Structures are given as C-alpha cells and as structure tokens.
Amino acid sequence: MLAILAVYLIYLGMQAEMIPPVLTGVGFVLIALAFAFSGKK
C-alpha cells in the first residue's frame, strides 16, 4: 500500500513539476523497502 502511495506522489510531483512530493514519494519507497526486507527475517 505504501509503495502505491509513493508511486502516486512521485507521479503527481512530476506532473506539477514540484520537488517536495517527489522527495516524499522516494522516501515512502525507501520505507516500503525497509519494511519489506525487515519482514522477511
């Protein structure tokens, strides 16, 4: 779910040519990856 939200924020940020939503989206992607890898241990 977090990854979908991240992709959506990056898409909106690129459409509006705004940096903060893109950075938030990238942050969400990193958080989603961290949760994915921590859950496998």
Backbone torsions as a table, in degrees:
resi	resn	phi	psi	omega
1	MET	NA	-43.2	-179.5
2	LEU	-63.9	-37.1	179.9
3	ALA	-66.4	-38.4	178.1
4	ILE	-64.1	-44.3	178.0
5	LEU	-62.0	-39.7	179.5
6	ALA	-62.7	-46.2	179.4
7	VAL	-62.4	-40.5	179.3
8	TYR	-63.3	-43.7	178.7
9	LEU	-64.5	-41.2	178.0
10	ILE	-63.2	-42.0	179.1
11	TYR	-61.9	-47.0	179.5
12	LEU	-63.5	-40.0	179.6
13	GLY	-64.3	-38.5	178.9
14	MET	-70.0	-38.1	179.7
15	GLN	-64.7	-42.0	-177.5
16	ALA	-88.4	-3.5	-177.6
17	GLU	55.8	43.4	178.0
18	MET	-113.0	137.5	-177.2
19	ILE	-79.3	-43.8	-175.0
20	PRO	-55.8	-44.2	178.0
21	PRO	-63.6	-33.6	178.3
22	VAL	-65.7	-44.2	178.9
23	LEU	-64.2	-39.6	177.7
24	THR	-63.4	-42.0	178.5
25	GLY	-62.4	-43.1	177.9
26	VAL	-63.3	-40.8	177.1
27	GLY	-60.4	-42.2	178.8
28	PHE	-64.9	-37.6	177.3
29	VAL	-61.7	-44.7	179.7
30	LEU	-63.6	-40.9	178.7
31	ILE	-64.8	-42.7	179.4
32	ALA	-61.7	-41.3	177.8
33	LEU	-65.2	-40.1	179.2
34	ALA	-61.9	-43.6	178.1
35	PHE	-65.2	-39.6	-178.8
36	ALA	-63.4	-43.8	-178.2
37	PHE	-76.1	-32.1	179.6
38	SER	-73.7	-26.9	-179.9
39	GLY	-74.3	-19.0	-177.1
40	LYS	-84.2	-11.3	-177.4
41	LYS	-80.8	NA	NA
